[in-house]
Amino acid sequence: MIQSFIKKGSFQDSVSLMLISKKLSNLDEVDEVSVMMGTPANKSLLTATGFWSDHFNDATPNDICVAIKTNDDSADVVELISQQLEDALKNIAQAQQGGAKLLKARRLASATKKLSDANLVLISIAGEYAAELADRALDDNKNVMIFSDNVSIEDEIRLKTKAAEKDLIVMGPDCGTAFIAGAPLAFSNVIPKGNIGVIGASGTGIQEVVSQIALLNQGIAQAIGLGGRDLSLEVGGISALTALKMLAADPETQVITFISKPPAESVREKVISAMKLIDKPVVALFLGSKIDKPKDDNIYFARTLDEAARLACLLSPVEAIASNLPNLANKTITGLYTGGTLASEAAMLLAEELNLTTSHHHDKGVMLEQNGHKIIDLGDDFYTVGKPHPMIDPSIREDEIAQLGNKPDVGVLLIDLVIGYGANADPAESVISGYQKACAKRDDNHPLIAIATVTGSEQDPQCRSKQIEALKSANIVVMNNLPEAILLAKKLITTNKSANLVKPYPLLSHISVINAGLRGFAEDLQASNIPVVHYQWAPIAGGNKRLAAILQKLN
């Protein structure tokens, strides 16, 4: 049987009531207890789950409905649950009074006055009221994140269209995760600051990717949520396109990672077209979609969340280093390697990036020679007849490097440094000597950028870190691996796309939040030193929408 009662005029958030429901259901005297606010949606849910009582016909959205499944028809059960509910609500109130004082307001207008530079409203109220509050926030030129679900797709389209017309964004509905300008919004993680911007139509997808990025010792600049329906045919990727514009214009974001569940094909094509207009590399994961080719222009396609994170972390140091080096557009690349396999891989990767063809004959150690670009294996037999291998005696490479000073068309030098037993005691010294001789023959208008990779361990006699330190002190760039080195070389000689003169979106540089709904979200923001005011939202006019509309007009 169902016993029931109503607690009038005591609005609480849904998460708190769910936790109370679970606690009360553990009591021996009952089978199960459901505690919900008396909204129309919750009344329908009470009916559907078998907890309905006619008492609830009198409940307003500001009233708590309590339904008790029990075999005991005595008033003692209702009295017990009522007292337990009062104790639980008292504990919530006491917990809210403890800790740092949270700035609060009971009206949106009051919240705006208390936080005059607020530029985002975080909404986690009942879904049937979320659209109306989002509408008011947009009217006040504030961005919106809707954590709430159960918002109609018609409202979503209308709100996102309105936001796009005002150069604002609506994240959601059902947007569980975002990280904007250092602010953890809703379900978020503590991730190091970096240069990777993430866009996601999946909250846990964002969380997994940024967690993997952190494990790979990189960090994020922003993470923008979209809501699960944004890339549907009906919504058409409205917020996805806005988010791409935002990160394209964000100076902190150098690599963009885009995560989505399978989108509508026409929307996917629209999003890809927008990605190609951005002068930044984009890692795209359309989960479940077939990948015809791994790379298309500036877009790198991933199959899994892990792969998306790894690709982003491959591109991250390349973009960061390239931003501090001169652009060498239309210059050529020369690679002088002592390791044959390293030379072969470098030639293969460079050929893939520049659409070239590697040499099949390897005459005189030449692994690639096309369009002025050249990769040579100096350990080839041609160079070692009657001479030590260049890993033992690097003088032949030192001379080759020095001669590049007379070849101003060469803008990038690729080199390997192989250490360990049997190798030269200090190969960095020879590389530095040759590089300095080459640079001495160049003027400032014809720089030569050297990019090295080091093969060996910290325990090797030459000590990996000491070799790297010596190279860097001579202004030689050191990358972690050959893919990074090749990507950087290509980046340096590539003409930048015409600059997009879109102004940066203010939200990404400074954020102040009005939090409507779950108090815990506001507390997390305050703990992160983000300006926030907690809007203690409750249904206007007891949830009477007709009366609420009249009051809104009067205001």
C-alpha positions in Angstrom: 0.0 0.0 0.0 1.0 3.7 -0.4 1.0 6.1 2.5 1.6 9.7 1.7 1.9 13.3 2.9 2.9 16.7 1.5 5.4 19.1 3.0 4.2 22.5 1.9 6.5 25.4 0.7 9.9 23.7 1.0 11.6 23.7 -2.3 14.7 21.5 -2.6 16.9 20.4 -5.5 16.2 17.0 -7.0 19.6 15.5 -6.1 19.1 16.2 -2.4 15.7 14.6 -2.5 17.0 11.6 -4.3 19.6 11.1 -1.6 16.9 11.5 1.1 14.7 9.0 -0.8 17.5 6.4 -0.7 18.2 7.0 3.0 14.5 6.7 4.0 14.1 3.6 1.9 16.7 1.8 4.0 14.5 2.0 7.1 13.1 -1.4 8.3 9.6 0.0 8.7 9.1 0.7 4.9 9.6 -1.1 1.6 10.5 2.0 -0.4 10.1 5.8 -0.1 9.9 8.4 -2.9 10.5 12.0 -2.2 9.9 14.5 -5.0 8.9 18.1 -5.6 5.3 18.4 -6.9 6.1 19.5 -10.4 3.8 18.1 -13.2 6.7 16.0 -14.6 7.4 14.5 -11.1 3.7 13.8 -10.6 3.7 11.9 -13.9 6.8 10.0 -12.7 5.1 9.1 -9.4 2.2 7.7 -11.3 4.4 5.7 -13.7 6.4 4.2 -10.9 3.4 3.2 -8.8 3.9 5.8 -6.0 0.9 8.0 -6.8 -1.5 9.2 -4.1 -4.5 11.4 -4.6 -3.0 13.6 -1.9 -0.6 14.9 -4.5 -3.3 16.6 -6.5 -3.0 19.5 -4.1 0.8 19.8 -4.3 2.4 22.7 -6.1 6.0 22.6 -7.6 7.1 24.3 -4.3 5.8 21.4 -2.2 7.5 18.1 -1.4 5.5 15.0 -2.2 6.4 11.9 0.0 5.1 8.5 -1.0 5.7 5.5 1.3 5.4 1.9 0.1 4.7 -0.2 3.3 2.5 -3.0 4.7 1.9 -0.9 7.8 -1.3 1.2 7.5 -0.8 3.0 10.9 -0.1 6.7 11.2 3.2 5.8 13.0 4.9 5.1 9.7 3.9 8.5 8.3 5.0 10.2 11.6 8.4 8.4 11.4 9.1 9.3 7.8 8.0 12.9 8.4 10.4 13.3 11.3 13.2 11.6 9.4 12.5 14.0 6.5 12.6 17.0 8.8 15.9 15.8 10.3 17.4 15.4 6.8 16.3 18.8 5.6 17.7 20.3 8.8 21.1 18.6 8.1 21.1 20.1 4.6 20.4 23.6 5.9 23.2 23.2 8.6 25.7 22.0 6.0 24.9 24.9 3.8 25.6 27.3 6.6 29.0 25.9 7.3 32.2 26.6 5.3 32.8 29.7 3.2 29.9 32.1 2.9 28.2 31.7 -0.5 26.8 34.7 -2.2 23.1 34.1 -2.7 20.1 35.7 -4.4 16.4 34.7 -4.7 15.7 36.4 -8.1 17.7 36.5 -11.3 17.7 40.3 -11.3 19.1 40.3 -7.8 21.8 37.8 -8.7 22.8 40.0 -11.7 23.1 43.0 -9.4 25.3 41.1 -6.9 27.5 39.8 -9.8 27.4 42.6 -12.3 30.0 41.0 -14.7 28.2 37.6 -14.7 28.4 36.1 -18.2 27.1 32.6 -17.8 24.1 31.1 -16.1 24.5 27.4 -15.0 21.0 25.8 -14.9 20.3 22.6 -13.0 16.6 23.1 -12.1 13.7 20.9 -13.2 13.7 20.5 -16.9 10.2 21.8 -17.5 11.3 25.2 -16.1 14.9 25.3 -17.6 14.0 26.7 -21.0 12.2 29.7 -19.5 15.2 30.6 -17.3 17.6 30.1 -20.2 15.5 32.5 -22.3 15.7 35.2 -19.6 19.5 34.7 -19.3 19.9 35.1 -23.1 17.7 38.2 -23.1 20.2 39.5 -20.5 23.1 38.7 -22.9 24.5 35.8 -20.8 25.8 32.5 -22.0 23.9 29.4 -20.8 24.8 25.9 -19.6 21.8 23.7 -19.1 22.7 20.7 -17.0 19.0 19.9 -16.8 17.4 17.2 -19.0 13.8 16.8 -20.1 13.9 20.1 -22.2 12.0 19.8 -25.4 14.0 19.7 -28.7 11.9 22.6 -29.9 13.0 24.7 -27.0 16.6 23.6 -27.6 16.6 24.7 -31.2 14.9 28.0 -30.3 17.4 28.8 -27.5 20.5 27.8 -29.5 19.4 29.8 -32.5 18.8 32.8 -30.3 22.2 32.5 -28.7 24.0 32.2 -32.0 22.4 35.4 -33.2 23.7 37.2 -30.2 27.3 35.6 -30.4 26.5 33.6 -27.3 26.4 29.9 -26.7 23.9 27.5 -25.1 25.6 24.4 -23.8 23.0 21.7 -23.3 20.4 20.7 -22.4 21.7 17.6 -20.7 25.2 19.1 -20.7 27.1 17.4 -17.9 30.6 18.8 -18.2 32.4 22.0 -19.2 35.7 23.7 -18.2 35.7 27.4 -19.2 38.4 29.9 -18.4 39.5 27.8 -15.4 36.0 27.3 -14.1 34.9 23.7 -13.4 31.2 23.6 -14.5 29.0 20.7 -13.2 30.8 17.3 -13.5 34.4 18.4 -14.0 38.0 17.3 -13.2 41.1 19.0 -12.0 43.2 19.1 -15.1 46.5 20.9 -15.7 46.4 24.1 -17.8 47.5 23.5 -21.4 46.9 24.4 -25.0 44.3 21.8 -26.0 40.7 23.0 -26.4 38.0 20.3 -26.2 34.5 20.3 -27.6 32.2 17.5 -26.7 28.6 16.3 -27.1 29.3 13.8 -24.4 30.0 14.7 -20.8 31.8 11.5 -19.8 33.6 11.6 -23.2 35.0 15.0 -22.3 36.0 13.8 -18.9 37.8 10.7 -20.3 39.7 12.6 -23.0 40.9 15.3 -20.6 41.9 12.7 -18.0 43.9 10.9 -20.7 45.5 14.2 -21.7 46.6 14.8 -18.1 48.0 11.3 -17.9 50.1 12.1 -21.0 51.5 15.2 -19.2 49.6 17.7 -21.3 46.8 20.1 -20.3 43.7 21.8 -21.5 42.7 25.4 -22.3 38.9 25.0 -22.4 36.3 22.2 -22.6 33.0 23.2 -24.1 30.0 20.9 -23.7 27.2 20.8 -26.3 24.5 18.4 -25.0 23.8 15.1 -26.5 21.3 16.2 -29.2 23.3 19.1 -30.7 24.6 17.1 -33.7 21.2 15.6 -34.5 19.6 16.4 -37.8 17.0 18.5 -36.0 19.4 20.8 -34.1 22.0 20.8 -36.8 25.1 21.4 -34.7 24.2 25.0 -33.8 26.3 25.0 -30.6 29.0 22.9 -32.2 29.6 25.5 -34.9 29.7 28.3 -32.3 32.1 26.3 -30.1 34.4 25.8 -33.1 34.4 29.6 -33.7 35.1 30.2 -30.0 38.2 28.0 -29.9 39.4 29.2 -33.3 39.5 32.7 -31.9 40.9 31.6 -28.5 44.6 32.5 -28.2 45.0 29.9 -25.4 43.8 27.1 -27.6 46.3 25.8 -30.2 44.9 22.3 -30.7 41.2 21.5 -30.9 39.7 18.1 -30.0 36.1 17.4 -31.0 34.2 14.5 -29.5 30.8 13.4 -30.6 28.5 10.4 -30.6 27.4 9.4 -34.2 26.1 12.6 -35.7 23.6 13.1 -38.6 25.7 12.8 -41.8 24.7 16.2 -43.1 25.6 17.7 -39.8 28.9 15.9 -39.8 29.8 17.3 -43.2 28.8 20.8 -42.0 31.0 20.5 -38.9 34.0 19.1 -40.9 33.7 22.1 -43.4 33.9 24.5 -40.4 36.9 22.7 -39.0 38.8 23.1 -42.3 38.4 26.8 -42.1 40.4 26.9 -38.8 44.1 27.6 -38.8 44.7 25.1 -36.0 44.9 21.3 -36.1 41.7 19.5 -35.1 41.4 16.0 -33.7 37.9 14.7 -34.6 36.2 11.7 -33.0 32.8 10.9 -34.4 32.3 7.8 -32.3 31.1 4.8 -34.4 31.6 6.6 -37.8 33.8 4.9 -40.4 37.1 6.6 -41.1 37.9 6.7 -44.8 41.3 8.3 -44.2 43.1 9.2 -41.0 43.8 12.8 -42.0 42.0 15.4 -44.1 43.7 18.8 -44.4 44.1 20.0 -40.8 41.8 17.3 -39.4 43.1 14.1 -37.7 40.4 11.5 -37.3 40.3 9.2 -34.2 38.4 6.0 -33.5 38.4 6.0 -29.7 38.6 8.5 -26.8 42.1 7.2 -26.0 43.3 7.8 -29.6 41.8 11.3 -29.6 43.7 12.2 -26.5 47.0 10.7 -27.8 46.7 12.6 -31.1 46.0 15.8 -29.3 49.0 15.3 -27.1 51.1 14.6 -30.2 50.1 17.9 -31.7 50.2 19.9 -28.5 54.0 20.4 -28.1 54.3 20.8 -31.9 52.0 23.8 -31.8 53.4 25.3 -28.6 57.0 25.2 -30.0 56.0 26.4 -33.5 54.4 29.5 -32.0 57.8 30.6 -30.7 59.7 30.0 -34.0 59.8 31.9 -37.2 57.6 30.8 -40.1 59.7 29.4 -42.9 57.0 29.3 -45.6 58.2 27.7 -48.9 61.6 26.7 -47.5 62.8 23.1 -47.7 63.7 20.4 -45.2 67.0 18.5 -45.0 67.4 15.5 -42.7 70.9 14.2 -41.9 70.6 11.0 -39.9 73.1 8.6 -38.5 70.6 5.8 -37.9 69.3 4.1 -41.1 65.9 3.1 -39.7 65.4 6.6 -38.2 66.2 8.1 -41.6 63.8 5.7 -43.3 60.9 6.5 -40.9 61.6 10.2 -41.2 61.5 10.0 -45.0 58.2 8.0 -44.8 56.5 10.4 -42.4 57.7 13.5 -44.3 56.5 12.0 -47.6 53.1 11.4 -46.1 52.8 14.9 -44.7 54.0 16.7 -47.9 52.5 14.2 -50.4 55.9 13.2 -51.7 57.4 9.9 -52.8 60.3 8.2 -51.0 63.3 6.8 -52.9 63.3 3.0 -53.5 67.0 2.8 -54.4 68.6 4.6 -51.5 71.5 5.6 -53.7 74.2 7.2 -51.5 71.9 6.8 -48.5 69.2 9.1 -50.0 65.9 8.1 -48.6 63.9 11.0 -50.0 64.7 13.7 -52.5 61.9 15.6 -54.0 60.8 19.3 -54.4 64.0 20.4 -52.7 63.4 18.2 -49.6 66.1 15.6 -48.8 66.5 12.9 -46.1 69.9 11.1 -46.0 71.2 8.1 -44.1 74.8 9.0 -43.4 75.4 5.5 -42.0 75.0 4.1 -45.5 77.9 2.1 -46.9 78.7 4.9 -49.3 79.9 7.1 -46.3 81.6 4.4 -44.2 84.1 2.9 -46.7 87.4 3.2 -44.8 85.8 5.5 -42.3 84.1 4.9 -38.9 80.3 4.9 -38.7 79.0 8.5 -38.0 77.6 7.3 -34.7 81.3 6.7 -33.7 82.9 9.6 -35.6 80.3 12.3 -36.3 82.6 14.5 -38.2 81.1 13.7 -41.6 77.7 14.9 -40.4 79.2 17.9 -38.8 80.6 18.9 -42.2 77.3 18.3 -43.9 75.5 20.4 -41.4 78.0 23.3 -41.8 77.5 23.3 -45.5 73.8 24.1 -45.1 75.0 27.6 -44.2 75.5 28.1 -48.0 72.0 26.8 -48.9 69.5 29.5 -47.8 66.6 27.6 -49.4 66.9 25.0 -46.6 64.9 26.2 -43.7 64.7 23.2 -41.5 67.4 20.7 -40.5 66.3 17.3 -39.0 68.8 15.3 -37.1 69.0 12.3 -34.8 71.3 11.8 -31.8 72.0 8.2 -30.9 73.7 7.6 -27.6 74.7 4.5 -25.6 77.6 2.1 -25.5 79.8 2.2 -28.5 78.5 5.6 -29.6 80.5 8.8 -29.6 81.1 10.1 -26.1 79.5 13.5 -26.8 77.6 13.5 -30.1 75.8 16.7 -29.2 79.1 18.6 -29.3 79.6 17.8 -33.0 76.0 18.6 -33.9 76.3 22.0 -32.1 79.6 22.8 -33.8 78.2 22.1 -37.3 75.0 24.0 -36.6 76.8 27.1 -35.3 79.0 27.1 -38.4 76.0 27.0 -40.6 74.1 29.7 -38.7 77.2 31.9 -38.9 76.9 32.0 -42.7 73.2 33.0 -42.5 71.6 36.4 -41.8 68.5 37.0 -39.8 66.3 36.8 -42.9 67.4 33.3 -43.7 67.3 31.4 -40.4 68.0 27.6 -40.1 65.9 25.8 -37.5 67.4 22.5 -36.3 65.1 19.9 -34.9 66.6 16.9 -33.1 65.4 13.6 -31.6 67.5 11.7 -29.0 67.6 7.9 -29.0 68.9 6.6 -25.7 68.3 6.5 -21.9 69.1 8.5 -18.9 71.4 5.7 -17.7 73.5 5.7 -20.9 77.1 6.9 -20.5 76.3 10.2 -22.4 73.2 10.7 -20.3 70.1 11.6 -22.3 69.1 14.7 -20.3 72.6 16.2 -20.5 72.7 15.7 -24.3 69.2 17.4 -24.6 70.3 20.2 -22.3 73.3 20.9 -24.5 71.3 20.9 -27.7 68.7 23.3 -26.3 71.3 25.6 -25.0 72.5 25.9 -28.6 69.0 26.8 -29.7 68.4 23.4 -31.2 64.8 22.2 -30.8 64.4 18.7 -29.3 61.3 16.7 -29.8 60.2 13.5 -28.1 59.9 11.4 -31.2 60.1 11.4 -35.0 56.3 12.1 -35.6 56.6 15.2 -33.5 59.7 16.3 -35.3 58.2 15.8 -38.8 55.0 17.6 -37.8 57.0 20.6 -36.5 59.1 20.7 -39.6 56.0 20.7 -41.8 54.3 23.3 -39.7 57.3 25.7 -40.0 57.5 25.6 -43.8 53.7 25.7 -44.3 52.1 29.0 -45.2 49.5 29.9 -42.6 45.9 30.1 -43.6 44.6 33.7 -43.9 43.9 35.0 -40.4 40.3 34.8 -39.2 39.6 38.2 -37.8 37.0 36.9 -35.4 37.3 38.6 -32.0 38.0 36.3 -29.0 34.9 35.4 -27.1 35.0 37.2 -23.7 33.6 34.0 -21.9 36.9 32.1 -22.6 39.1 34.7 -20.9 37.0 35.6 -17.9 34.0 33.9 -16.4 31.5 34.8 -13.7 28.7 32.5 -13.0 25.1 32.7 -11.8 24.3 29.1 -10.6 20.6 28.2 -10.6 19.8 24.8 -9.1 22.3 22.5 -7.4 24.1 24.4 -4.7 27.1 22.0 -4.9 28.0 23.4 -8.3 28.2 26.9 -6.9 30.4 25.6 -4.0 32.8 23.9 -6.4 33.1 27.2 -8.3 33.7 29.2 -5.2 36.4 26.7 -4.0 38.1 27.2 -7.4 38.1 31.0 -6.9 35.5 31.6 -9.6 33.1 34.5 -9.1 29.7 33.0 -8.4 26.3 33.8 -7.0 23.9 31.0 -6.1 20.4 31.8 -7.4 18.1 30.0 -5.0 15.6 29.3 -7.7 12.1 28.1 -6.9 9.0 28.0 -9.3 7.5 31.5 -9.5 3.9 31.8 -8.2 3.9 28.3 -6.8 4.4 26.9 -10.3 1.3 28.5 -11.7 2.6 29.3 -15.2 -0.3 31.7 -16.0 0.2 33.7 -12.9 4.0 33.6 -13.4 3.7 35.0 -16.8 1.6 37.9 -15.5 4.1 38.6 -12.8 6.9 38.5 -15.4 5.1 41.2 -17.4 4.6 43.3 -14.3 8.4 43.2 -13.6 
